[in-house]
Amino acid sequence: MNEQPIDLRDTVRRWYAAAAVKVAEGGTACCGPQPLEVDENFGSTLYAADERDTLPADAVAASLGCGNPVAVAELREGERVLDLGSGGGIDVLLSARRVGPTGRAYGLDMTEEMLALALANAEKADATNVEFLKGTIEAIPLPAGTLDVVISNCVINLSADKPAVFAETYRVLKPGGRIGVSDVVADDTLTPEQRAERGDHVGCIAGALSFSEYREGLERAGFTDVQITSTHSVADGMHSAIVRAVKPHQSEGTSGRPGPKPR
């Protein structure tokens, strides 16, 4: 029963490892790294030019997301933020600038090659308030209740155990903490089989949740104020979307909010 998620995770890992190597090898060329080949719905073109121009070229070239979660998370000075599936580090570096020297930006990735690329990019950017962690988004290697914000850029759809991702995200956030995620979301009318017909898993299509599934998954984990807003189409019936939600504060007069609902 567990073979499919493990095989799927390994497929994702190998694909993104190859992407990191391609960027790193491109960096040795005369003209610098070339952006990874994605269409206009994904990648560094979804960031403003003034953001791209302030970052190491390798971080920009390795961008494979479907949005700009840093822009929607409304990060503030002094906050602690985690990027799920941080890749080459573009969103971690942008977050680090938003939260400033009194804040901290973490990146979590399971791919050694992407982590090496991200660390090199952080060094080039002279970013001292960043930390990259190896691990999976289904088992975040951080203590409970330590983060103000969790962001992610077109990564949650890659997970074979999204309820675990939502539960772990809820766990590491402080009460009142929030998520600001860019992800691919399917129309409620599309079956999983129809989603798979529109693209593969590593292409961020086949594994996407529907709008209602995404909302229900977050609410089941304990989140409130869930907002899912489509930004642009990435395939027939498939959308890049901004996802926001909040971990509620402890209820007055209680010992705390009950844990996530049983799955």
C-alpha positions in Angstrom: 0.0 0.0 0.0 2.9 2.3 0.6 4.8 1.6 -2.6 3.0 4.1 -4.8 3.8 7.2 -2.6 7.4 6.1 -2.2 7.8 5.6 -5.9 6.1 8.9 -6.6 8.3 10.7 -4.2 11.4 9.2 -5.8 10.2 10.3 -9.2 9.7 13.8 -8.0 13.1 13.8 -6.3 14.9 12.6 -9.4 13.2 15.1 -11.7 14.1 18.1 -9.4 17.6 16.8 -8.8 18.1 16.8 -12.6 16.7 20.3 -12.8 19.1 21.6 -10.1 22.1 20.0 -11.9 21.1 21.6 -15.2 21.0 25.0 -13.6 24.3 24.5 -11.8 26.0 23.3 -14.9 24.6 26.2 -16.9 26.2 28.5 -14.4 29.6 27.6 -15.8 28.8 28.8 -19.2 29.9 32.2 -20.6 26.5 33.8 -20.4 25.3 32.3 -17.1 22.4 29.9 -16.4 19.5 29.6 -18.7 16.0 29.4 -17.1 14.6 25.9 -16.9 12.2 25.1 -19.7 8.7 25.8 -18.6 5.8 27.6 -20.2 4.6 31.1 -19.4 2.4 29.8 -16.6 5.4 28.7 -14.5 8.8 30.0 -13.5 10.6 33.2 -12.9 8.4 35.3 -15.2 5.8 35.3 -12.5 8.0 37.5 -10.3 8.4 41.3 -10.8 11.5 42.3 -12.6 12.8 44.3 -9.6 12.6 41.1 -7.5 14.4 39.0 -10.1 17.1 41.5 -10.7 18.2 41.5 -7.0 18.7 37.8 -6.7 21.5 35.4 -7.9 21.0 34.3 -11.4 20.9 30.6 -10.4 18.1 31.2 -8.0 16.0 32.9 -10.7 16.9 30.2 -13.3 15.8 27.4 -11.0 12.4 28.9 -10.3 9.7 26.3 -11.2 6.7 27.7 -9.3 3.2 28.7 -10.4 3.1 32.1 -8.6 4.8 34.4 -6.1 3.8 33.3 -2.6 6.0 35.9 -1.0 3.9 38.6 -2.5 0.7 37.2 -1.1 1.9 36.1 2.4 2.3 39.8 3.4 5.5 39.1 5.4 6.5 41.5 8.2 9.7 42.5 9.9 10.8 40.0 12.5 8.6 37.1 11.4 9.8 33.5 11.0 8.7 31.9 7.7 9.1 28.5 6.2 9.1 27.7 2.4 7.9 24.1 1.7 9.8 22.7 -1.2 12.3 25.6 -1.4 14.2 24.4 -4.5 16.9 26.8 -5.6 15.9 29.2 -2.8 14.2 32.1 -4.7 11.3 32.4 -2.3 13.5 31.9 0.8 15.8 34.8 -0.3 12.9 37.1 -1.1 11.3 36.2 2.3 14.5 36.9 4.1 14.5 40.4 2.8 10.9 41.0 3.8 11.4 39.7 7.4 14.7 41.6 7.8 17.6 40.8 10.2 15.3 40.2 13.2 13.4 37.6 11.3 14.4 34.2 9.8 13.5 32.4 6.6 13.7 28.6 6.4 13.7 26.5 3.3 12.8 22.8 3.3 13.6 20.4 0.5 14.2 16.7 0.1 16.6 17.0 -2.9 20.3 17.2 -2.1 21.1 18.9 -5.4 18.5 21.6 -4.8 19.7 22.2 -1.3 23.3 22.6 -2.5 22.1 25.1 -5.2 20.1 27.0 -2.6 23.0 27.2 -0.1 25.2 28.5 -2.9 22.6 31.1 -3.8 22.2 32.2 -0.2 26.0 32.7 0.0 26.0 34.8 -3.2 23.2 36.9 -1.9 25.0 37.4 1.5 21.8 36.2 3.2 22.6 35.6 6.9 19.0 35.1 8.2 18.3 32.0 6.1 18.5 28.3 6.9 17.9 25.3 4.6 16.7 22.0 6.0 16.7 18.6 4.4 13.4 16.7 4.8 9.9 16.1 3.4 6.9 18.4 3.6 5.0 15.5 5.2 7.3 15.5 8.2 8.6 19.0 8.8 11.8 19.0 10.9 10.9 21.9 13.1 9.3 22.2 16.5 5.6 22.8 17.0 4.3 26.4 17.2 7.5 28.1 16.1 6.6 29.8 12.8 4.5 32.8 11.9 4.1 32.0 8.2 4.3 29.0 5.9 4.6 29.5 2.2 5.0 27.2 -0.8 5.2 27.5 -4.5 3.6 24.8 -6.6 4.9 22.0 -4.3 2.0 20.7 -2.2 0.3 19.3 -5.3 3.4 17.0 -5.7 2.8 15.3 -2.4 1.1 11.8 -2.3 0.0 12.5 1.3 -1.5 16.0 1.3 -3.4 15.5 4.6 0.0 15.0 6.3 1.3 18.2 4.7 -1.7 20.2 6.0 -1.4 18.6 9.5 2.3 19.3 9.7 1.9 22.9 8.5 -0.7 23.4 11.2 1.6 21.9 13.8 4.6 24.1 13.2 2.6 27.4 13.0 2.0 29.5 16.1 -1.6 30.3 17.0 -2.6 33.1 14.7 0.0 32.0 12.2 -0.9 31.8 8.5 -0.2 30.2 5.2 0.3 31.9 1.8 0.6 29.3 -0.9 0.7 29.3 -4.6 -0.5 26.0 -6.0 -2.3 24.3 -8.9 -5.9 23.6 -8.2 -8.5 21.8 -10.3 -12.1 22.6 -11.1 -14.5 20.6 -8.8 -16.0 19.0 -11.9 -12.7 17.3 -12.9 -12.1 13.7 -11.7 -8.6 12.6 -10.7 -8.4 10.7 -14.0 -9.3 13.8 -16.0 -6.6 15.8 -14.2 -4.0 13.2 -15.1 -5.1 13.5 -18.7 -4.1 17.2 -18.6 -0.5 16.7 -17.5 1.8 14.6 -15.5 2.6 14.6 -11.8 6.0 16.3 -11.9 4.4 18.9 -14.1 2.2 19.9 -11.2 -1.0 18.9 -12.9 -2.0 15.2 -12.2 -1.6 15.5 -8.4 -3.6 18.7 -8.0 -6.6 18.9 -5.6 -9.9 20.4 -6.6 -11.0 23.7 -5.0 -13.3 21.9 -2.6 -10.8 19.2 -1.8 -8.2 21.8 -0.9 -10.6 23.8 1.3 -11.8 20.6 3.1 -8.2 19.4 3.6 -7.1 22.6 5.3 -10.3 22.9 7.4 -9.9 19.2 8.5 -6.4 20.1 9.7 -7.8 22.9 11.8 -7.3 26.0 9.6 -9.9 28.7 9.4 -10.5 31.7 7.1 -9.6 29.6 4.0 -9.4 31.6 0.8 -8.6 30.1 -2.6 -8.3 32.5 -5.5 -7.6 31.5 -9.0 -5.0 33.7 -10.7 -4.5 32.2 -14.2 -5.2 29.0 -16.1 -2.5 26.4 -16.6 -4.5 23.8 -18.4 -8.1 23.1 -19.3 -10.0 23.3 -15.9 -6.7 23.7 -14.0 -5.6 26.9 -12.4 -2.8 28.5 -10.6 -4.3 29.8 -7.3 -3.4 31.7 -4.2 -4.3 29.8 -1.0 -4.6 31.6 2.3 -5.6 30.2 5.7 -5.1 30.9 9.4 -4.3 28.8 12.4 -6.8 30.2 15.0 -5.7 31.7 18.3 -6.4 29.7 21.4 -10.0 30.0 22.4 -10.6 32.2 25.4 -11.3 30.2 28.5 -10.1 26.9 27.1 -6.8 25.0 27.3 -6.4 25.2 23.5 -8.0 24.3 20.2 -8.7 20.6 19.7 -6.2 18.9 17.4 -6.9 18.2 13.7 -10.0 16.1 12.9 -9.3 12.4 12.4 -8.6 11.4 8.8 
